[in-house]
Amino acid sequence: MLARTDILRYLGLNTQGDLGPWTFYTGRRGQLVFFIKSPPLEPPSQLQTSRRNAFRLNGYLWRRLSPQHQRDWETAAKRAHLMINGHNLFTFWNLTKDHAAIRTVERLSRMKLIPLQFPT
């Protein structure tokens, strides 16, 4: 189903994603496309579940960082001229454990990011 998004944009509403039983996105011609979400045909696989849990844990760890450590990750991403924010940089490091990449970011940003001690 198609609808114009001008009114929604005027009201400041972003027209993409899921809302209740509906999925919304903006089509190529600027029209709002929406349809009823279809339920998954199969339960999530073991790999999907483990990946989702890894992202969930990463979000928990990010929230447990002190505001200063969060700002350090944000500042390092900016100083290294990365096209991602500090939260995404932290997620990358936490999910890949690519120490060489983070050491490079530390060198470029002249900041120390790891190792971090998480509060208990």
C-alpha positions as CSV (number, residue, x, y, z in Angstrom):
1,M,0.0,0.0,0.0
2,L,1.4,3.4,-0.9
3,A,0.8,6.8,0.8
4,R,2.5,10.2,0.6
5,T,5.0,11.0,3.4
6,D,4.9,14.8,3.2
7,I,2.5,15.2,6.1
8,L,4.4,12.7,8.2
9,R,7.7,14.4,7.5
10,Y,6.1,17.8,8.3
11,L,5.1,16.4,11.7
12,G,8.7,15.2,12.2
13,L,7.9,11.5,12.0
14,N,10.4,9.1,10.5
15,T,8.6,6.7,8.2
16,Q,10.6,3.5,8.4
17,G,10.7,0.4,10.6
18,D,8.1,-1.6,12.5
19,L,5.2,-0.1,14.4
20,G,2.9,-2.7,16.0
21,P,1.8,-5.2,13.4
22,W,2.9,-2.9,10.5
23,T,6.2,-2.4,8.6
24,F,6.9,1.0,7.0
25,Y,9.5,2.3,4.6
26,T,9.9,5.1,2.1
27,G,9.8,4.0,-1.6
28,R,12.0,5.4,-4.3
29,R,9.5,8.1,-5.3
30,G,9.1,9.4,-1.7
31,Q,5.9,7.5,-1.0
32,L,5.3,5.6,2.2
33,V,5.0,1.9,1.7
34,F,3.5,-0.2,4.5
35,F,2.2,-3.7,5.0
36,I,1.3,-6.1,7.7
37,K,4.4,-7.8,9.2
38,S,4.6,-11.5,8.3
39,P,5.6,-13.8,11.2
40,P,8.8,-15.8,10.8
41,L,8.3,-19.2,9.3
42,E,10.9,-20.9,11.6
43,P,12.2,-20.2,15.0
44,P,15.6,-18.4,15.2
45,S,18.6,-20.6,14.6
46,Q,21.3,-21.2,17.2
47,L,23.6,-18.8,15.3
48,Q,20.9,-16.1,15.3
49,T,20.3,-16.5,19.0
50,S,24.0,-16.4,19.8
51,R,24.5,-13.3,17.7
52,R,21.6,-11.5,19.3
53,N,22.9,-12.4,22.7
54,A,26.3,-11.0,21.8
55,F,24.8,-7.7,20.8
56,R,22.7,-7.7,23.9
57,L,25.8,-8.3,26.0
58,N,27.6,-5.5,24.2
59,G,24.8,-3.1,24.9
60,Y,24.9,-4.0,28.5
61,L,28.7,-3.5,28.6
62,W,28.4,-0.1,26.9
63,R,25.8,1.0,29.5
64,R,28.2,-0.1,32.3
65,L,31.0,2.1,31.0
66,S,31.4,5.3,32.9
67,P,30.4,8.5,31.0
68,Q,34.0,9.4,30.7
69,H,34.9,6.1,29.0
70,Q,32.0,6.5,26.7
71,R,33.2,10.0,25.8
72,D,36.7,8.5,25.2
73,W,35.4,6.0,22.7
74,E,33.4,8.8,21.0
75,T,36.4,11.1,20.9
76,A,38.7,8.4,19.6
77,A,36.3,7.6,16.7
78,K,36.2,11.3,15.8
79,R,40.0,11.9,16.1
80,A,40.7,8.9,14.0
81,H,38.4,10.2,11.3
82,L,36.3,7.1,11.4
83,M,32.8,7.2,9.8
84,I,31.3,5.5,12.9
85,N,30.6,6.8,16.3
86,G,32.2,5.6,19.6
87,H,29.4,3.2,20.4
88,N,29.8,1.5,17.1
89,L,33.6,1.4,17.5
90,F,33.1,-0.2,20.9
91,T,30.7,-2.7,19.4
92,F,33.2,-3.6,16.7
93,W,36.0,-4.2,19.2
94,N,33.8,-6.1,21.6
95,L,32.4,-8.4,18.9
96,T,35.6,-9.0,16.9
97,K,38.3,-8.5,19.6
98,D,40.5,-7.1,16.8
99,H,43.1,-5.6,19.1
100,A,45.3,-4.5,16.2
101,A,42.5,-2.3,14.8
102,I,41.9,-0.7,18.1
103,R,45.6,-0.2,18.7
104,T,45.6,1.6,15.4
105,V,42.7,3.8,16.5
106,E,44.5,4.5,19.7
107,R,47.6,5.5,17.9
108,L,45.7,7.8,15.5
109,S,43.6,9.4,18.2
110,R,46.4,9.5,20.8
111,M,44.0,8.0,23.3
112,K,44.1,4.8,25.4
113,L,40.9,2.7,25.0
114,I,41.8,-0.8,26.2
115,P,42.1,-2.5,28.5
116,L,39.1,-1.3,30.4
117,Q,38.0,-2.4,33.8
118,F,34.3,-2.9,34.0
119,P,32.6,-2.1,37.3
120,T,31.3,-5.1,39.1
